[in-house]
């Protein structure tokens, strides 16, 4: 759970540290120039006055006159928390620890994050980086009932994971989704609910600070259309819901930019429109139906790095495919055992393709059957190749 991912990015000529808002004790970090901190778990001590009462999600105000004295914004926040907190869950990784001296083994918590209930069938949505590498997972509901969870599907390039728990339908409160991207505006209210530092059902509020952000995700490619918010997001909030003033899901809290490893008012959420598109595919197929080109490429791009190439090298072309019919060429051996590089994709329509990230994000929202024009470098020549996109297996 203490894995790290490097990222170098300069914003206004200032070096930031970007920390994944993930586990209470082990945040996955995107380091901007320096190593990231790993915040320790926080602890809260109750006040021993004998009269303290802790409000729980779903509790009604004890005094109506006090509720009437709240501001409109306060009443809105309280109402959303009461209605959506039951949809918010805690996701915990479990690992088996072996004591070689005693010859025993035990299961211990190794990290935690947040998530939300998708439907009455027991599907739960969270971040990919919350569950990555887990030996076992549990999901804790609002009533503190704990259920074993199995992974149904993963889409690491969007940092989305779907889990399944076997819980009674009456205990499951699905979240309501606002997947209309164009309904969001900078300045509108945001509410984040999650499990920061292992603390039970925590709410923070803020506004949408920016829309359409492109940030590199845990899967190594850029996640587009990210929502930026100043609502406090801390380690453990990952996978939790970001809501609008109607209590509908507008995003999933995923990462923060921070110089200390804790919230600095710059958080990012995967948009609900992306979640609404990806989750049903993960539930149905266990993976996302990807649209692309019927050619072989390596997302890690070892050949491109070795030869200092800009673009995406075609390694092979399937015989009889539309790629072969379009005239695309793959990498192959020639006489003497030498390697002849295949076509290098450097553009799609008007978009410049410098690497796999560019290729993936350019094709991400396109559909099978759509025709595009590839610009490829073939030796010393530049060639335009019209081709039709297909579903990738």
C-alpha positions in Angstrom: 0.0 0.0 0.0 3.0 2.2 0.4 3.8 2.3 -3.3 4.8 5.6 -4.9 4.3 7.1 -8.3 6.5 9.8 -9.6 5.2 12.9 -11.4 7.0 16.1 -12.4 4.9 19.1 -13.1 5.6 22.8 -12.6 2.7 25.2 -11.8 3.5 28.9 -11.7 7.2 28.0 -11.3 6.5 26.4 -7.9 7.4 22.8 -7.0 4.4 21.1 -5.4 4.0 17.6 -3.8 0.9 15.8 -5.0 -0.4 13.2 -2.7 -3.0 10.6 -3.4 -5.8 11.0 -0.9 -5.9 7.3 -0.1 -5.0 5.4 3.0 -5.2 6.6 6.6 -1.7 5.3 7.2 -0.2 5.0 3.8 -1.0 7.5 1.1 0.0 6.7 -2.4 2.0 9.8 -3.5 2.6 11.6 -6.7 5.8 13.5 -6.0 6.4 16.8 -7.7 10.2 17.2 -7.3 10.4 15.8 -3.8 9.4 12.7 -1.8 5.9 12.6 -0.4 4.9 12.4 3.2 3.0 9.6 4.7 0.6 11.1 7.3 0.1 9.0 10.4 -3.3 7.9 11.6 -5.1 10.4 13.6 -6.8 9.8 16.9 -9.6 11.7 18.6 -10.3 11.5 22.3 -13.8 11.9 23.6 -14.5 14.6 26.2 -15.2 12.8 29.5 -18.1 14.9 30.6 -20.5 12.1 30.8 -23.1 14.0 28.8 -21.6 14.1 25.3 -23.8 12.7 22.5 -22.4 11.9 19.1 -24.7 12.5 16.2 -24.9 9.6 13.7 -26.0 9.7 10.0 -29.7 9.6 9.9 -30.3 11.1 13.3 -32.9 13.8 13.4 -32.3 17.2 15.2 -33.3 16.9 18.8 -34.7 20.4 18.9 -36.6 21.8 16.0 -36.1 25.4 17.2 -32.3 24.9 16.8 -32.7 23.6 13.3 -34.8 26.7 12.4 -32.0 28.9 13.6 -29.5 27.5 11.2 -28.6 29.3 8.0 -29.9 28.0 4.7 -26.4 26.8 3.7 -26.1 24.9 7.1 -29.5 23.3 6.6 -28.4 22.2 3.1 -25.2 20.7 4.4 -26.9 18.9 7.3 -29.6 17.5 5.0 -27.1 16.2 2.4 -25.0 14.5 5.1 -28.0 12.8 6.6 -29.2 11.5 3.2 -25.8 10.6 1.6 -23.7 9.4 4.5 -25.6 6.1 4.5 -24.4 5.7 0.8 -20.8 6.2 1.8 -18.7 3.2 2.9 -15.2 2.5 4.1 -13.0 0.1 2.1 -10.2 -1.6 4.0 -7.3 -3.7 2.7 -6.4 -6.8 4.6 -3.0 -8.6 4.6 -1.8 -11.8 6.1 1.2 -11.4 8.5 3.2 -14.4 9.3 5.2 -14.7 12.6 8.1 -17.1 11.7 9.1 -17.4 15.4 5.7 -18.4 16.7 4.6 -20.2 13.5 1.4 -18.3 13.4 -0.3 -16.0 10.9 -2.9 -13.3 11.3 -4.9 -10.9 9.1 -4.3 -7.2 9.8 -5.5 -3.9 8.2 -3.0 -2.5 5.8 -4.8 0.6 4.5 -8.2 2.1 4.0 -10.1 4.4 1.8 -13.7 5.4 1.0 -16.3 4.3 -1.5 -20.0 4.6 -2.2 -22.9 2.2 -2.9 -23.8 2.0 -6.5 -27.0 -0.1 -6.4 -29.1 -2.5 -4.3 -27.2 -5.5 -5.8 -24.3 -4.7 -3.5 -21.9 -3.1 -6.0 -19.5 -0.5 -4.5 -17.4 2.0 -6.4 -14.0 3.2 -5.2 -10.6 4.2 -6.6 -8.4 1.7 -8.3 -5.4 2.8 -6.1 -7.4 2.1 -3.0 -7.7 -1.6 -3.8 -4.5 -2.1 -5.9 -2.4 -5.0 -4.6 -4.9 -6.1 -2.0 -4.8 -9.6 -0.7 -8.3 -9.2 0.8 -10.9 -6.4 1.1 -13.7 -5.5 3.4 -16.4 -2.9 3.2 -17.9 -1.3 6.3 -21.4 0.2 6.0 -22.9 3.0 8.0 -24.2 0.7 10.7 -20.6 -0.6 11.2 -21.5 -4.0 9.6 -18.4 -5.4 7.9 -18.6 -7.4 4.7 -16.0 -9.2 2.7 -15.7 -7.7 -0.8 -14.5 -9.1 -4.1 -13.2 -7.1 -7.0 -15.6 -7.1 -10.0 -13.7 -4.9 -12.3 -10.8 -2.4 -12.5 -10.1 0.5 -14.8 -6.7 1.8 -13.6 -6.5 4.4 -16.4 -9.5 6.1 -14.9 -8.6 5.1 -11.3 -12.0 3.4 -10.9 -12.7 0.0 -9.2 -16.0 -1.8 -8.6 -16.4 -4.2 -5.7 -19.2 -6.5 -4.7 -20.5 -7.3 -1.2 -23.3 -9.7 -0.2 -25.4 -7.4 2.0 -29.1 -7.3 2.5 -30.7 -4.9 0.0 -32.5 -3.0 2.8 -29.1 -2.0 4.2 -27.9 -0.6 0.9 -28.6 3.0 0.0 -27.5 3.7 -3.6 -26.1 7.1 -4.3 -27.8 9.4 -6.9 -25.6 10.4 -9.8 -25.5 13.7 -11.7 -23.7 12.6 -14.8 -24.5 15.7 -16.9 -21.0 17.2 -17.3 -22.3 20.6 -18.6 -24.4 21.2 -15.5 -21.3 22.0 -13.5 -20.0 25.5 -13.0 -17.0 27.0 -11.3 -18.1 28.4 -8.0 -20.9 26.0 -7.2 -20.9 24.3 -3.8 -19.2 21.0 -3.3 -19.5 18.5 -0.4 -17.0 15.7 0.3 -17.9 12.7 2.5 -15.3 10.1 3.4 -13.0 8.4 5.9 -9.9 10.7 6.2 -7.3 9.3 8.5 -9.7 6.5 9.5 -12.2 8.9 11.1 -15.8 7.8 10.7 -18.0 9.7 8.2 -16.4 13.1 7.9 -17.9 16.0 5.8 -16.1 18.9 4.3 -17.5 21.7 2.1 -16.1 24.0 -0.6 -16.7 25.0 -4.2 -15.7 23.8 -7.6 -12.4 25.7 -8.2 -11.9 24.7 -11.8 -13.3 22.2 -14.4 -11.6 20.3 -17.2 -8.4 19.6 -15.4 -6.1 17.0 -16.9 -4.0 15.2 -14.3 -1.9 12.0 -14.6 -3.6 9.2 -12.7 -2.5 6.0 -11.0 -2.7 4.1 -14.3 0.1 6.2 -15.8 -2.1 8.1 -18.3 -3.9 11.4 -18.0 -7.4 11.5 -16.6 -9.3 14.3 -18.4 -12.1 16.6 -17.3 -11.2 16.2 -13.6 -13.0 18.4 -11.2 -10.9 20.7 -9.0 -12.3 21.6 -5.6 -11.1 23.4 -2.4 -13.2 21.1 -0.2 -10.7 19.5 2.2 -9.6 16.1 0.9 -7.1 14.1 3.0 -5.6 10.6 2.9 -8.5 8.2 3.4 -11.0 10.3 1.4 -10.0 8.5 -1.9 -13.0 6.8 -3.5 -15.5 8.9 -1.5 -18.2 10.9 -3.1 -18.0 14.6 -4.1 -21.6 16.0 -4.1 -23.4 19.1 -5.4 -25.9 21.1 -3.3 -28.7 18.7 -4.3 -26.8 15.8 -2.8 -26.1 14.2 -6.2 -22.7 12.6 -7.1 -20.6 14.9 -9.3 -17.3 13.2 -8.8 -15.1 10.7 -6.9 -12.4 12.2 -4.7 -9.1 10.9 -6.0 -6.0 13.0 -5.3 -4.7 16.3 -3.9 -1.8 18.6 -4.5 0.0 19.2 -1.3 3.3 20.4 0.1 2.7 18.5 3.4 0.9 15.4 2.5 -2.4 16.8 3.7 -5.1 19.0 2.2 -3.9 22.3 0.8 -7.2 23.3 -0.9 -6.4 21.7 -4.3 -8.2 18.4 -4.7 -9.3 16.5 -7.8 -12.2 14.2 -8.4 -13.0 11.9 -11.3 -16.1 13.3 -12.9 -19.5 11.5 -12.5 -20.0 11.4 -16.3 -16.9 9.2 -16.5 -18.0 7.1 -13.6 -21.4 6.6 -15.1 -19.8 5.4 -18.4 -17.2 3.1 -16.9 -19.0 1.4 -13.9 -21.8 -0.3 -15.9 -19.1 -1.8 -18.2 -17.0 -3.0 -15.3 -20.1 -4.6 -13.7 -21.1 -6.3 -17.0 -17.7 -7.3 -18.4 -15.2 -6.8 -15.7 -13.4 -4.4 -18.0 -14.0 -1.3 -20.1 -14.8 -1.7 -23.8 -11.9 0.1 -25.3 -12.0 1.6 -28.8 -8.7 1.9 -30.7 -6.6 0.7 -33.6 -6.1 -2.9 -34.6 -2.4 -2.8 -34.2 0.1 -3.9 -31.6 1.7 -1.3 -29.4 3.5 -1.2 -26.0 2.1 1.3 -23.6 5.5 1.3 -21.8 7.2 2.4 -25.0 10.6 0.8 -24.5 11.5 1.1 -28.2 10.5 4.7 -28.4 12.7 5.6 -25.4 15.6 3.5 -26.7 15.7 5.3 -30.0 14.4 8.7 -28.8 11.3 8.5 -31.0 8.3 10.9 -30.7 5.0 9.2 -31.2 3.8 5.6 -30.8 5.6 2.8 -32.6 3.4 0.1 -34.3 4.9 -3.3 -33.3 2.7 -5.5 -35.4 -0.3 -5.5 -37.7 -2.8 -8.4 -37.6 -3.1 -10.2 -40.9 -6.4 -9.6 -42.6 -7.3 -6.7 -40.4 -8.4 -3.3 -41.5 -5.1 -2.0 -40.4 -3.3 -4.2 -42.9 -5.8 -3.3 -45.5 -5.1 0.4 -44.7 -1.4 -0.2 -45.4 -0.1 0.2 -41.9 3.3 -1.5 -41.3 4.6 -3.2 -38.2 8.1 -3.6 -36.8 9.9 -6.6 -38.3 13.3 -8.2 -38.9 15.1 -7.8 -42.2 18.2 -9.5 -43.7 21.2 -9.7 -41.4 18.9 -9.9 -38.3 18.4 -6.1 -38.2 15.2 -4.6 -36.9 13.2 -2.4 -39.3 10.9 -0.1 -37.3 7.3 0.0 -38.3 5.1 3.1 -38.7 5.2 5.6 -36.0 1.9 7.3 -35.2 2.5 11.0 -34.7 -1.0 12.4 -35.3 -4.7 11.6 -35.3 -6.7 14.1 -37.4 -5.5 17.5 -36.0 -4.2 16.1 -32.7 -0.4 15.7 -32.3 0.5 12.3 -30.8 3.8 12.4 -28.8 3.4 9.3 -26.7 1.0 6.6 -25.5 -0.8 9.1 -23.2 -1.7 11.3 -26.1 -2.9 8.3 -28.1 -5.1 7.0 -25.3 -6.7 10.3 -24.3 -7.3 11.2 -28.0 -9.2 7.9 -28.6 -10.8 7.7 -25.2 -14.2 9.2 -26.1 -14.5 8.0 -29.6 -16.7 5.2 -30.9 -16.1 2.0 -32.8 -16.8 2.5 -36.5 -15.6 6.2 -36.4 -13.2 7.1 -39.2 -10.0 9.0 -38.4 -6.9 9.9 -40.3 -3.6 8.7 -38.9 -0.4 10.7 -39.5 2.5 8.2 -39.5 6.2 8.5 -39.9 7.4 5.8 -42.3 11.2 6.0 -42.5 11.9 9.5 -43.7 8.4 10.1 -45.0 5.1 11.4 -43.5 2.1 9.4 -44.6 -1.7 10.0 -44.0 -3.6 6.8 -43.5 -7.5 6.9 -43.2 -8.7 4.1 -40.9 -11.8 3.0 -39.0 -11.7 2.5 -35.2 -12.6 -0.8 -33.7 -13.4 -2.4 -30.4 -10.2 -3.8 -28.9 -10.3 -7.3 -27.4 
